[in-house]
Amino acid sequence: MEFVAARGDALLRTASLMCGARQDAEDVLQTALEKAYRHWGRIEPGSDPEPYVRRILVNLVISRARRWKVLKEIHMARLPETPGVSPNHAVELRGTLMEELRRLGPRQRAVLVLRFWEDLSEAETAEALGCSVGTVKSQASRGLARLRERLDRNLAPLGG
């Protein structure tokens, strides 16, 4: 399928950030793609299928989190370069950020991943999650505030 060839890697990155372990992300993405394929007729011809597939993906991740109540560590491809930060400190920062992101609820985590990692607009994020733009704004605000508070507390001993 052309769509999977073109967008599969990006969807896998999104799933990895939301699930934690790559194997879990691959499983969820496969399930999402299977569901999308079965209901491909719901996608209007000529329109972009990615928002539909992403919404299925996000809903599966949230459902899985509800069932398991605990998600594994989120893996990022690589930490952005930060001038003046030693490699050891950068690893500690990454670990702290990922741990605190993991502690957020699945809905807040999904909003933050879609808004700031996938760089979706508030409207696109709302569409992907099946909620209002206002919900995206409030969840992003609350999630960022919680991350900020926790990171300030946890990074103080690191000199952050």
N, C-alpha and C positions, 0 to 999 in steps of 0.2 A: 504494500500500500504506500503510495507516494507520501501521504501525510506522515506516516510513522518515520519514513526515511528523512523527511525534512525537519520534523519537530520532536522526534523521539528523544534525542539527547537533552534538549531543553526541558521537556516534561520529566525526564528522569532526574535531572538536577533539582527541579522543584519538589518532586516526590522525595528525594534524598534529604533535602533540607527539612521537610515536614515529618518524615518517618524516623530518620535517624540512620539506621543501617542501610547500606546499599541493597542488600538482599531483600529486605522488607520493601524498599522503594521499588525494586524491580517487580516484586510480586503484585504490589498495589497498582503499578502502572500497567502491568499485563492485564489485570482484572478490569481496569478502567478502559483500556483499549478494546477488550472483548465486549464490554457493555456498549461502548460507543459504536462498535461495528454492528452489533445486533440491532441498534436503533439508529443507524446512519441515515435512514429515511427521514428522521426528524430534523435533520440539518437542511436548511434551505439551499437548493442548488446555487452554486456560485458564491455562497457565503463562506467565511472562515470557520472551519470546524474546531479550531483550537479552544475558544472559550467554552464550548460544549464539553470537549474532552477534559479540559482543565477543571471544570465544575464537577464532573464525575470523579476525577482524581481527588480533588479536595474533599468531597463528601465521603469518599471511601476512607481517606486518611483520618478524618474526624470520627467516623463510625468506628474505625479500628481503635483509635485512642480511647473512645468511650468504653469499648469492651475491655481493653487491656489496662486502662488507667495509667499506664506507664509507657513512655516512649524511650527508645534507646538514644544514645548520643547522636547528635546531628553532625554530619560530616560536611565540610566545605571543601571544594576543590583546592583552594589555597587562600591563605590570609593575605589581604592587601598589604603592599609594602608600606611600612611606617618608618619615616626617617628618624634616626636617633634611638631606635628601640632595638635592643639586642635580640638575637634569634631566640634565646631562652625566654626572655620577657614576652616576646611575641607569641610564643607557644602558650605561655601561661595566660595571656590575654585572650587568645582564641579559645582555650579550654574553659575559661571563666565565662566568656560570652556564650559559648555553646551550652554550657551547663545551665546558665540562667535562661536562655531561650527555651531550653527543654522544660524548664519548670513552669513556663507560662501554660495556660490552658490551650487546648488544641485550636480553638477558634482564634484567639489572639495570635498564636504562633502562625497560623495560616495567613492571617491578615498581614502580619509583619513580613513574612516570606514573600508573599505575592506583591506587596507594595514596594518593599525596599530591596529585595533580591531580584525578583522578576521585573521590577520597575513598572508595574501596572499602575494605571491611574486608579483613583478611588472608584470611578464608575466600572472599570474593568474588573477590579477586585470584587466589588459588590455583585457583579454579574457572575463571576466565577464561584462565589460563595452562596449565591442565591439569597442575598440580603440587601438591605437598603444602603445607600451611600452614607447616610447618617450612622448606621451601625459600623461601617468600615471606619469612619472617622473616629468614633468613640472607642472602638476596639484598638485602633492604632495608637490613639492618645494614651489610653490606659496601659497598653502593652509596653509602649516606649517609656512611660513614667515608671512602671515596675522594673523594667530593665535598668533604667538610669539609677534608680534607688539601689537596686541590688548590686549593680556594678560599682557604684560609688563606695558602697560598704565593703565589697570584696576586693576592690583594686587598691584601696588605701594602703594595705600592708605591702603591696608591690610597688608603691611609689607612683600610682596612677591617679 
